[in-house]
Amino acid sequence: MNQGSAIVGLVNPKNPTNVGAVVRASHCFDADEIIYTGTRYDRAARFQTDTSNAAVTLPLNHAEDLFELIPADYTIVCIELAVGAIALPHFVHPARAAYLFGPEDGTLSQDTVNRADSVVFIPARSSLNLAATVNVVLYDRQAKASQNTGRAEYDQIIRASRDCRNRLRVL
């Protein structure tokens, strides 16, 4: 399943539990890197909850400005509840994308949204938390990229992903 390259950009994340879950989601759904701004996460990082140890293999980089670390050939996709945004089910993910997410207690700046190639929202009854939002977006990217994947390839994914004690089979 080649879905291209993805960078997850977090603007001033606050909650270490959310960032730990973002790291895990990014690892599970094949993101290449996480970039974050602000100082709140650094102060709380010792409490992070990356239970899969994904941070060992997945770069987690701090930047003053997310745009300074995003390669020029990446499409900027802001994930935000903004009037005029594209609903995620209708969004076609670019091959090389940087997905930008706002803080848990705020939104992306208008300047950031203005610099985006696309602005996407998740149609839900209310806003999701940061980690849930990243999971949904990265899952959607992977699901849309794998629409032609066969049973044998999915079985390989299951074998590689499951806990060593899990030997379940569908008969």
Beta strands, then each sheet from edge to edge (+ up, - down):
strand 1: 5-10
strand 2: 33-36
strand 3: 60-62
strand 4: 75-79
strand 5: 86-87
strand 6: 96-101
strand 7: 118-121
sheet 1: 3+ 2+ 1+ 6+ 4+ 7+ 5+
end
